[in-house]
Amino acid sequence: MKFLKDKVKKYHEKKLLEANQKLESHIKIKNQMEEQLKSMNNKESIELKENIEKQKELIRIWNKNIEVIKKQLKKIKP
């Protein structure tokens, strides 16, 4: 039983690390797009604003995923 718990714990820790990396990546992309937005005119900025909103949605999703993984890890720990 302990072997299985350890495997599950390692799996969740790995997934948590991956989720954190994806979150950081999307935050970085969103920040870069926001910087680009400052130097664009209105027509160019519409598409960029849509992309920024997509990145914000991905950030919300990854934050939610991280919370779920953390809850699962807490359940595993004795």
PEGIUR-V920134 format. One line per field, one symbol per residue. phi: phi as a letter, one per 40 degrees, with the letter a starting at -180 (. if undefined). burial: b if it has 9 or more other ideal C-beta (glycine too) atoms within 8 Angstrom, else e. A space follows every 50 residues. Layout:
BEGIN
phi = ???
burial = ???
END
This chain:
BEGIN
phi = .cdcccccccccccccccccccccccccccccccccccbbcccccccccc cccccccccccccccccccccccccccc
burial = eeeebeebbeebbebbeebbebbeebbebbeebbebbeebeeeebeebbe bbeebbebbeebbebbeebbebbeebee
END
